[in-house]
Amino acid sequence: MAKITQFTKTTDFKAIRAGMNAALKAYGDSVGIKFELGNIGFVSGEFSTKLTAKIEGAETREDKQLKFYMDLYNLQADGTNGRKLVGYLPRCHRANFVFTDPKKPGKQWRCETEQAKEWFAKA
């Protein structure tokens, strides 16, 4: 890669991101941390990005929120027809619960609290 004198739309940010990801992955594997880079924003002399570091196997804030609301509404993670609760969106006023459906793998769906109570109620 040639020396960069300023950041423009034509700057190869994919190569910069790939280099940063490779360096962070090598370090993260040695200490048990997973790094994630966010969106890159730039002006002519600098760029910025969000860097998130997660300890492998640690419970995240989202996991704690889901567990709290599952206990609050007396829900379980595995629901009817193979559905599985995977998240909770506290700022969302209507469809707070996030679930996956085995009929459409790779997609996530949202449902309201009443629907979650019907599909994921503890027996």
DSSP file (Angstrom, degrees, kcal/mol; ACC not computed):
  #  RESIDUE AA STRUCTURE BP1 BP2  ACC     N-H-->O    O-->H-N    N-H-->O    O-->H-N    TCO  KAPPA ALPHA  PHI   PSI    X-CA   Y-CA   Z-CA
    1    1 A M              0   0    0      0, 0.0     3,-0.1     0, 0.0     2,-0.0   0.000 360.0 360.0 360.0 137.0    0.0    0.0    0.0
    2    2 A A        -     0   0    0      1,-0.1     2,-0.1     0, 0.0     0, 0.0  -0.306 360.0 -83.6 -73.2 160.1    1.3    3.5   -0.9
    3    3 A K        -     0   0    0      1,-0.1     2,-0.5    -2,-0.0    -1,-0.1  -0.437  45.0-130.8 -65.7 134.9    1.9    6.1    1.7
    4    4 A I        +     0   0    0      1,-0.1     3,-0.1    -2,-0.1    -1,-0.1  -0.770  28.0 175.8 -93.0 128.1   -1.4    8.0    2.5
    5    5 A T  S    S-     0   0    0     -2,-0.5     2,-0.3     1,-0.4    -1,-0.1   0.713  70.9  -3.7-101.8 -27.6   -1.2   11.8    2.5
    6    6 A Q  S    S-     0   0    0      2,-0.0     2,-0.5    39,-0.0    -1,-0.4  -0.978  72.0-108.8-159.2 158.0   -4.9   12.5    3.2
    7    7 A F        +     0   0    0     37,-2.3     2,-0.2    36,-0.3    39,-0.1  -0.793  45.6 155.2 -94.7 128.6   -8.1   10.6    3.6
    8    8 A T    >   -     0   0    0     -2,-0.5     3,-1.4    36,-0.0    35,-0.0  -0.785  60.1 -87.5-136.0-179.9  -10.7   10.8    0.7
    9    9 A K  T 3  S+     0   0    0      1,-0.3     4,-0.2    -2,-0.2    -2,-0.0   0.774 126.5  56.2 -62.8 -25.5  -13.5    8.8   -0.7
   10   10 A T  T 3  S+     0   0    0      2,-0.1    -1,-0.3     3,-0.0     2,-0.1   0.536  79.2 115.6 -86.7  -5.4  -11.0    6.9   -2.8
   11   11 A T  S <  S-     0   0    0     -3,-1.4     2,-1.9     1,-0.1     3,-0.2  -0.408  77.2-117.4 -63.1 138.5   -8.9    5.9    0.1
   12   12 A D     >  +     0   0    0      1,-0.2     4,-1.5    -2,-0.1     3,-0.4  -0.551  45.2 164.7 -82.3  80.3   -8.9    2.1    0.5
   13   13 A F  H  > S+     0   0    0     -2,-1.9     4,-3.0     1,-0.2    -1,-0.2   0.759  70.8  65.6 -69.1 -24.0  -10.5    1.9    3.9
   14   14 A K  H  > S+     0   0    0      2,-0.2     4,-2.4     1,-0.2    -1,-0.2   0.907 103.6  45.8 -63.3 -40.3  -11.2   -1.9    3.3
   15   15 A A  H  > S+     0   0    0     -3,-0.4     4,-2.3     2,-0.2    -2,-0.2   0.892 113.2  49.3 -69.0 -39.3   -7.5   -2.5    3.3
   16   16 A I  H  X S+     0   0    0     -4,-1.5     4,-2.4     2,-0.2    -2,-0.2   0.936 113.1  47.1 -63.3 -46.2   -7.0   -0.3    6.5
   17   17 A R  H  X S+     0   0    0     -4,-3.0     4,-3.0     1,-0.2    -2,-0.2   0.908 111.1  51.7 -61.9 -42.6   -9.8   -2.2    8.2
   18   18 A A  H  X S+     0   0    0     -4,-2.4     4,-2.2     2,-0.2    -1,-0.2   0.906 111.1  47.7 -62.3 -41.8   -8.4   -5.6    7.1
   19   19 A G  H  X S+     0   0    0     -4,-2.3     4,-2.1     2,-0.2    -1,-0.2   0.910 113.8  46.6 -64.9 -42.7   -5.0   -4.7    8.5
   20   20 A M  H  X S+     0   0    0     -4,-2.4     4,-2.7     2,-0.2     5,-0.2   0.915 112.3  50.4 -66.3 -42.1   -6.4   -3.4   11.8
   21   21 A N  H  X S+     0   0    0     -4,-3.0     4,-2.7     2,-0.2    -2,-0.2   0.900 110.2  50.4 -61.9 -41.0   -8.6   -6.5   12.1
   22   22 A A  H  X S+     0   0    0     -4,-2.2     4,-2.2    -5,-0.2    -1,-0.2   0.924 113.3  45.0 -63.5 -44.6   -5.6   -8.8   11.5
   23   23 A A  H  X S+     0   0    0     -4,-2.1     4,-2.0     1,-0.2    -2,-0.2   0.918 115.9  46.2 -66.4 -42.8   -3.5   -7.1   14.1
   24   24 A L  H  X S+     0   0    0     -4,-2.7     4,-3.1     2,-0.2    -2,-0.2   0.874 111.7  51.9 -68.3 -36.7   -6.4   -7.0   16.7
   25   25 A K  H  X S+     0   0    0     -4,-2.7     4,-2.7    -5,-0.2     5,-0.2   0.919 108.9  50.4 -65.7 -42.7   -7.3  -10.7   16.0
   26   26 A A  H  X S+     0   0    0     -4,-2.2     4,-1.1    -5,-0.2    -2,-0.2   0.929 117.1  40.1 -61.2 -44.8   -3.6  -11.8   16.6
   27   27 A Y  H  X S+     0   0    0     -4,-2.0     4,-1.2     1,-0.2     3,-0.3   0.923 114.8  52.5 -69.6 -43.0   -3.5   -9.9   19.9
   28   28 A G  H  X>S+     0   0    0     -4,-3.1     5,-2.0     1,-0.2     4,-1.7   0.869 105.4  54.4 -62.0 -38.7   -7.0  -10.8   20.9
   29   29 A D  H  <5S+     0   0    0     -4,-2.7    -1,-0.2     1,-0.2    -2,-0.2   0.845 107.0  52.2 -63.2 -33.3   -6.3  -14.5   20.4
   30   30 A S  H  <5S+     0   0    0     -4,-1.1    -1,-0.2    -3,-0.3    -2,-0.2   0.771 121.7  29.6 -76.0 -24.4   -3.3  -14.4   22.7
   31   31 A V  H  <5S-     0   0    0     -4,-1.2    -2,-0.2    -3,-0.3    -1,-0.2   0.426 110.5-109.2-115.9  -0.6   -5.2  -12.7   25.6
   32   32 A G  T  <5S+     0   0    0     -4,-1.7    24,-2.1     1,-0.3     2,-0.4   0.832  73.2 128.4  79.7  33.4   -8.8  -14.1   25.0
   33   33 A I  E   < -A   55   0A   0     -5,-2.0     2,-0.5    22,-0.2    -1,-0.3  -0.959  48.4-145.6-122.5 140.7  -10.5  -10.9   23.9
   34   34 A K  E     -A   54   0A   0     20,-3.4    20,-2.7    -2,-0.4     2,-0.3  -0.926  17.4-158.6-105.7 124.6  -12.6  -10.4   20.7
   35   35 A F  E     -A   53   0A   0     -2,-0.5     2,-0.4    18,-0.2    18,-0.2  -0.801   7.5-170.3-103.4 143.2  -12.3   -7.0   19.1
   36   36 A E  E     -A   52   0A   0     16,-2.5    16,-2.8    -2,-0.3     2,-0.4  -0.999  11.6-147.0-132.8 131.8  -14.9   -5.5   16.7
   37   37 A L  E     -A   51   0A   0     -2,-0.4    14,-0.2    14,-0.2     3,-0.1  -0.798  15.2-152.8 -95.7 138.3  -14.4   -2.3   14.6
   38   38 A G  E     -     0   0A   0     12,-3.1    -1,-0.1    -2,-0.4    13,-0.0  -0.059  44.3 -43.9 -90.5-163.6  -17.4   -0.1   14.0
   39   39 A N  E     -     0   0A   0     10,-0.1    11,-0.6     1,-0.1     2,-0.5  -0.285  57.5-127.3 -63.5 149.6  -18.1    2.3   11.1
   40   40 A I  E     -A   49   0A   0      9,-0.2     2,-0.3    -3,-0.1     9,-0.2  -0.891  24.6-175.2-103.7 127.2  -15.2    4.5    9.9
   41   41 A G  E     -A   48   0A   0      7,-2.5     7,-3.0    -2,-0.5     2,-0.3  -0.912  12.4-175.5-115.3 148.9  -15.8    8.2    9.6
   42   42 A F  E     -A   47   0A   0     -2,-0.3     2,-0.3     5,-0.3     5,-0.2  -0.978  25.4-170.5-146.4 155.8  -13.1   10.5    8.2
   43   43 A V  E >   -A   46   0A   0      3,-2.7     3,-0.6    -2,-0.3   -36,-0.3  -0.739  57.9 -82.0-125.5 179.6  -12.0   14.1    7.4
   44   44 A S  T 3  S+     0   0    0     -2,-0.3   -37,-2.3     1,-0.2     3,-0.1   0.808 125.8  32.4 -59.9 -32.4   -8.9   14.9    5.3
   45   45 A G  T 3  S+     0   0    0    -39,-0.2     2,-0.3     1,-0.1    -1,-0.2   0.566 123.7  16.8-104.5  -8.2   -6.4   14.4    8.1
   46   46 A E  E <   -A   43   0A   0     -3,-0.6    -3,-2.7   -39,-0.1     2,-0.3  -0.991  53.1-151.6-156.2 160.3   -7.8   11.7   10.3
   47   47 A F  E     -A   42   0A   0     -2,-0.3     2,-0.3    -5,-0.2    -5,-0.3  -0.959  13.1-158.4-132.2 157.8  -10.3    8.9   10.6
   48   48 A S  E     +A   41   0A   0     -7,-3.0    -7,-2.5    -2,-0.3     2,-0.3  -0.959  11.0 174.0-134.8 153.4  -12.2    7.5   13.6
   49   49 A T  E     -A   40   0A   0     -2,-0.3     2,-0.4    -9,-0.2    -9,-0.2  -0.981  33.9-108.1-151.6 157.0  -13.9    4.3   14.4
   50   50 A K  E     -     0   0A   0    -11,-0.6   -12,-3.1    -2,-0.3     2,-0.5  -0.758  29.2-159.4 -89.4 134.7  -15.5    2.6   17.4
   51   51 A L  E     -A   37   0A   0     -2,-0.4     2,-0.5   -14,-0.2   -14,-0.2  -0.971   6.2-170.0-117.1 122.4  -13.6   -0.3   18.9
   52   52 A T  E     -A   36   0A   0    -16,-2.8   -16,-2.5    -2,-0.5     2,-0.5  -0.943   2.1-165.4-113.6 131.6  -15.4   -2.8   21.0
   53   53 A A  E     -A   35   0A   0     -2,-0.5     2,-0.4   -18,-0.2   -18,-0.2  -0.971   6.6-175.4-118.5 128.3  -13.6   -5.4   23.1
   54   54 A K  E     -A   34   0A   0    -20,-2.7   -20,-3.4    -2,-0.5     2,-0.4  -0.975  25.7-125.5-124.5 135.7  -15.4   -8.4   24.5
   55   55 A I  E >   -A   33   0A   0     -2,-0.4     3,-2.0   -22,-0.2   -22,-0.2  -0.638  41.5-102.7 -76.4 132.6  -14.0  -11.0   26.8
   56   56 A E  T 3  S+     0   0    0    -24,-2.1     3,-0.1    -2,-0.4    -1,-0.1  -0.355 103.1   4.8 -58.9 125.7  -14.6  -14.5   25.3
   57   57 A G  T 3  S+     0   0    0      1,-0.3    -1,-0.3    -2,-0.1     2,-0.1   0.384  95.9 134.9  83.1  -3.5  -17.5  -16.2   27.1
   58   58 A A    <   -     0   0    0     -3,-2.0     2,-0.5     1,-0.1    -1,-0.3  -0.456  63.2-107.7 -78.0 152.2  -18.3  -13.2   29.3
   59   59 A E        -     0   0    0     -2,-0.1    -1,-0.1    -3,-0.1     2,-0.1  -0.694  37.6-146.9 -81.6 123.5  -22.0  -12.1   29.7
   60   60 A T     >  -     0   0    0     -2,-0.5     4,-2.1     1,-0.1     5,-0.2  -0.300  26.9-102.6 -84.8 171.4  -22.7   -8.9   27.8
   61   61 A R  H  > S+     0   0    0      1,-0.2     4,-2.4     2,-0.2     5,-0.2   0.891 123.6  52.8 -59.4 -41.3  -25.1   -6.1   28.8
   62   62 A E  H  > S+     0   0    0      1,-0.2     4,-2.4     2,-0.2    -1,-0.2   0.889 107.8  50.9 -64.0 -39.6  -27.5   -7.4   26.2
   63   63 A D  H  > S+     0   0    0      2,-0.2     4,-2.3     1,-0.2    -1,-0.2   0.907 110.8  48.9 -63.5 -41.5  -27.4  -10.9   27.7
   64   64 A K  H  X S+     0   0    0     -4,-2.1     4,-2.4     2,-0.2    -2,-0.2   0.897 111.1  50.0 -65.3 -40.6  -28.0   -9.5   31.1
   65   65 A Q  H  X S+     0   0    0     -4,-2.4     4,-2.5     2,-0.2     5,-0.2   0.922 111.1  48.7 -64.3 -43.9  -31.0   -7.5   29.9
   66   66 A L  H  X S+     0   0    0     -4,-2.4     4,-2.3     1,-0.2    -2,-0.2   0.928 112.3  48.4 -61.9 -44.6  -32.5  -10.5   28.1
   67   67 A K  H  X S+     0   0    0     -4,-2.3     4,-2.2     2,-0.2    -1,-0.2   0.913 111.1  51.3 -62.0 -42.8  -32.1  -12.6   31.2
   68   68 A F  H  X S+     0   0    0     -4,-2.4     4,-2.3     1,-0.2    -2,-0.2   0.935 113.7  42.8 -59.9 -48.1  -33.7   -9.9   33.4
   69   69 A Y  H  X S+     0   0    0     -4,-2.5     4,-2.2     2,-0.2    -1,-0.2   0.797 110.5  56.0 -73.7 -28.1  -36.8   -9.5   31.2
   70   70 A M  H  <>S+     0   0    0     -4,-2.3     5,-3.2    -5,-0.2     4,-0.4   0.910 112.1  43.6 -65.9 -41.1  -37.1  -13.3   30.8
   71   71 A D  H ><5S+     0   0    0     -4,-2.2     3,-0.6     3,-0.2    -2,-0.2   0.894 112.5  53.6 -67.8 -40.0  -37.3  -13.6   34.6
   72   72 A L  H 3<5S+     0   0    0     -4,-2.3    -2,-0.2     1,-0.2    -1,-0.2   0.908 119.1  32.7 -61.6 -44.0  -39.6  -10.6   34.9
   73   73 A Y  T 3<5S-     0   0    0     -4,-2.2    -1,-0.2    -5,-0.1    -2,-0.2   0.330 111.2-116.8 -97.7   6.8  -42.1  -12.0   32.4
   74   74 A N  T < 5 +     0   0    0     -3,-0.6    48,-1.7    -4,-0.4     2,-0.2   0.955  61.9 152.7  58.4  55.7  -41.5  -15.7   33.4
   75   75 A L  B   < -B  121   0B   0     -5,-3.2     2,-0.3    46,-0.2    46,-0.2  -0.719  36.4-144.4-113.1 162.0  -40.2  -16.7   29.9
   76   76 A Q        -     0   0    0     44,-2.8     9,-0.2    -2,-0.2    -5,-0.0  -0.871  23.4-120.6-121.4 160.5  -37.8  -19.3   28.7
   77   77 A A  S    S+     0   0    0     -2,-0.3     8,-2.7     7,-0.1     2,-0.5   0.868  96.8  64.1 -70.5 -36.7  -35.3  -19.1   25.8
   78   78 A D  B    S+C   84   0C   0      6,-0.2     6,-0.2    42,-0.1     2,-0.1  -0.789  70.8 175.9 -94.8 125.6  -36.8  -22.0   23.8
   79   79 A G    >   -     0   0    0      4,-3.1     3,-0.9    -2,-0.5    41,-0.2  -0.310  35.8 -51.0-113.9-164.6  -40.3  -21.4   22.5
   80   80 A T  G >  S+     0   0    0     39,-1.5     3,-1.9     1,-0.2    -1,-0.2  -0.332 116.4  16.0 -70.9 153.0  -43.0  -23.1   20.4
   81   81 A N  G 3  S-     0   0    0      1,-0.3    -1,-0.2    20,-0.1    38,-0.0   0.740 132.6 -63.4  56.2  27.8  -42.2  -24.3   16.9
   82   82 A G  G <  S+     0   0    0     -3,-0.9    -1,-0.3     1,-0.2    -2,-0.2   0.514  90.0 153.4  81.0   4.3  -38.4  -24.1   17.5
   83   83 A R    <   -     0   0    0     -3,-1.9    -4,-3.1    18,-0.1     2,-0.4  -0.329  26.2-159.3 -66.0 151.7  -38.3  -20.3   18.1
   84   84 A K  E     -CD  78 100C   0     16,-1.8    16,-2.3    -6,-0.2     2,-0.3  -0.992  16.1-128.8-138.9 128.5  -35.5  -19.1   20.3
   85   85 A L  E     + D   0  99C   0     -8,-2.7    14,-0.3    -2,-0.4     3,-0.1  -0.598  34.0 163.6 -73.3 130.3  -35.3  -15.8   22.2
   86   86 A V  E     +     0   0C   0     12,-2.9     2,-0.3    -2,-0.3    13,-0.2   0.494  54.5   4.3-126.0  -9.7  -31.9  -14.1   21.4
   87   87 A G  E     - D   0  98C   0     11,-1.6    11,-2.8   -21,-0.1     2,-0.4  -0.997  48.0-139.4-168.3 166.8  -32.3  -10.5   22.5
   88   88 A Y  E     - D   0  97C   0     -2,-0.3     9,-0.2     9,-0.2   -22,-0.1  -0.999  11.0-153.1-137.5 135.4  -34.3   -7.7   24.2
   89   89 A L    >   -     0   0    0      7,-2.5     3,-1.1    -2,-0.4    -2,-0.0  -0.870  10.4-174.8-110.1  96.8  -34.5   -4.1   22.9
   90   90 A P  T 3  S+     0   0    0      0, 0.0    -1,-0.1     0, 0.0     6,-0.1   0.768  81.8  51.9 -67.2 -25.9  -35.2   -1.9   26.0
   91   91 A R  T 3  S+     0   0    0      5,-0.1     2,-0.5     2,-0.0     5,-0.0   0.580  87.0  96.7 -86.7  -8.9  -35.6    1.4   24.0
   92   92 A C    <   -     0   0    0     -3,-1.1    -3,-0.1     1,-0.1     4,-0.1  -0.698  60.1-159.8 -83.9 126.8  -38.2   -0.1   21.6
   93   93 A H  S    S+     0   0    0     -2,-0.5     3,-0.2     2,-0.1    -1,-0.1   0.744  79.1  20.4 -81.8 -24.0  -41.7    0.7   22.7
   94   94 A R  S    S+     0   0    0      1,-0.2     2,-1.4    18,-0.1    19,-0.5   0.779 123.9  32.0-109.8 -78.9  -43.6   -2.0   20.8
   95   95 A A        +     0   0    0      1,-0.2    17,-0.3    17,-0.2    -1,-0.2  -0.646  65.8 156.9 -90.5  87.5  -41.7   -5.1   19.6
   96   96 A N        +     0   0    0     -2,-1.4    -7,-2.5    15,-0.2     2,-0.3   0.848  46.0  77.8 -82.5 -36.2  -39.0   -5.5   22.4
   97   97 A F  E     -DE  88 111C   0     14,-1.7    14,-2.2    -9,-0.2     2,-0.4  -0.565  62.2-155.6 -86.8 139.5  -38.1   -9.2   22.1
   98   98 A V  E     +DE  87 110C   0    -11,-2.8   -12,-2.9    -2,-0.3   -11,-1.6  -0.935  21.3 168.4-112.1 131.8  -35.9  -10.5   19.4
   99   99 A F  E     -DE  85 109C   0     10,-2.9    10,-3.2    -2,-0.4     2,-0.3  -0.927  27.3-130.7-139.5 163.6  -36.1  -14.2   18.3
  100  100 A T  E     -DE  84 108C   0    -16,-2.3   -16,-1.8    -2,-0.3     8,-0.1  -0.851  13.4-150.9-112.6 153.2  -34.9  -16.5   15.6
  101  101 A D    >   -     0   0    0      6,-0.6     3,-1.4     3,-0.4     6,-0.3  -0.991  11.6-144.8-124.7 126.8  -37.1  -19.0   13.7
  102  102 A P  T 3  S+     0   0    0      0, 0.0    -1,-0.1     0, 0.0   -20,-0.1   0.710  97.7  68.1 -66.4 -17.5  -35.6  -22.2   12.4
  103  103 A K  T 3  S+     0   0    0      1,-0.3   -21,-0.0    -3,-0.0   -20,-0.0   0.791 112.4  31.0 -69.7 -26.4  -37.8  -22.0    9.3
  104  104 A K  S X  S-     0   0    0     -3,-1.4     3,-1.4     3,-0.1    -3,-0.4  -0.689  88.5-161.0-130.8  78.8  -35.8  -19.0    8.1
  105  105 A P  T 3  S+     0   0    0      0, 0.0     3,-0.1     0, 0.0    -5,-0.0  -0.262  72.0  28.2 -64.3 146.2  -32.3  -19.4    9.4
  106  106 A G  T 3  S+     0   0    0      1,-0.3     2,-0.3    -5,-0.0    -6,-0.0   0.298  99.3 102.8  89.5  -9.5  -30.0  -16.4    9.7
  107  107 A K    <   -     0   0    0     -3,-1.4    -6,-0.6    -6,-0.3     2,-0.4  -0.798  56.2-151.1-107.4 150.0  -32.9  -13.9   10.2
  108  108 A Q  E     -E  100   0C   0     -2,-0.3     2,-0.3    -8,-0.1    -8,-0.2  -0.939  11.6-164.7-118.2 144.2  -34.0  -12.3   13.4
  109  109 A W  E     -E   99   0C   0    -10,-3.2   -10,-2.9    -2,-0.4     2,-0.3  -0.839   9.7-137.7-124.3 159.8  -37.6  -11.3   14.1
  110  110 A R  E     -E   98   0C   0     -2,-0.3     2,-0.3   -12,-0.2   -12,-0.2  -0.900  19.4-179.7-118.3 148.7  -39.2   -9.0   16.7
  111  111 A C  E     -E   97   0C   0    -14,-2.2   -14,-1.7    -2,-0.3   -15,-0.2  -0.973  28.5-105.2-143.2 159.6  -42.3   -9.5   18.7
  112  112 A E     >  -     0   0    0     -2,-0.3     4,-2.3   -17,-0.3     5,-0.2  -0.298  39.1-103.2 -78.1 167.2  -44.3   -7.7   21.4
  113  113 A T  H  > S+     0   0    0    -19,-0.5     4,-2.4     1,-0.2     5,-0.2   0.891 120.3  52.3 -60.2 -43.0  -44.3   -8.7   25.0
  114  114 A E  H  > S+     0   0    0      1,-0.2     4,-1.4     2,-0.2    -1,-0.2   0.891 111.0  47.4 -63.3 -39.2  -47.8  -10.3   24.8
  115  115 A Q  H  > S+     0   0    0      2,-0.2     4,-2.5     1,-0.2     5,-0.2   0.889 110.7  52.2 -68.3 -38.7  -46.7  -12.4   21.9
  116  116 A A  H  X S+     0   0    0     -4,-2.3     4,-3.0     1,-0.2    -2,-0.2   0.889 106.6  53.8 -63.6 -38.7  -43.5  -13.4   23.7
  117  117 A K  H  X S+     0   0    0     -4,-2.4     4,-0.5     1,-0.2    -1,-0.2   0.865 111.7  46.0 -62.6 -35.1  -45.6  -14.5   26.7
  118  118 A E  H  < S+     0   0    0     -4,-1.4     3,-0.2    -5,-0.2    -2,-0.2   0.917 121.8  34.2 -73.4 -44.1  -47.6  -16.7   24.4
  119  119 A W  H  < S+     0   0    0     -4,-2.5   -39,-1.5     1,-0.2    -2,-0.2   0.815 128.3  32.2 -83.0 -31.6  -44.7  -18.3   22.6
  120  120 A F  H  < S+     0   0    0     -4,-3.0   -44,-2.8    -5,-0.2    -1,-0.2   0.128  78.6 141.3-118.0  20.4  -42.0  -18.4   25.3
  121  121 A A  B  <  -B   75   0B   0     -4,-0.5   -46,-0.2    -3,-0.2     2,-0.2  -0.340  57.5-109.4 -65.1 142.8  -44.0  -19.0   28.5
  122  122 A K              0   0    0    -48,-1.7    -1,-0.1     1,-0.1    -2,-0.0  -0.496 360.0 360.0 -69.9 141.6  -42.4  -21.4   31.1
  123  123 A A              0   0    0     -2,-0.2    -1,-0.1    -3,-0.1    -2,-0.1   0.473 360.0 360.0 -74.2 360.0  -44.4  -24.6   31.3
